């Protein structure tokens, strides 16, 4: 499967995991990010209305943590779980 097609499939699978009542207001996108040593990673960004700071979940890192038999839905579930963990651990910027 070509990467662009796979990323599109991951976005759709992530979207399906978002509760239906908020699915239409959430923005889900893939961003290409150049990291250390010019390593290019692809991050899923899930942003709700008014959110300025959100975690980026790197697809490559999710894939590395899953067994080789993992499919798109497994990657999407890992992505959403990592996103939720990041949102729960994020500091409240209004308090800073």
Buried (B, 14 or more C-beta within 10 A) or exposed (E): EEEEEBBEBBBEBBBEBBEEEEEEEBEBEBEEEEEEEEEEBBBBBBBEEEEEEBBBBBBEBBBEEBEEEBEBBBBBBBBBEBBEEBBEEEEEEEEE
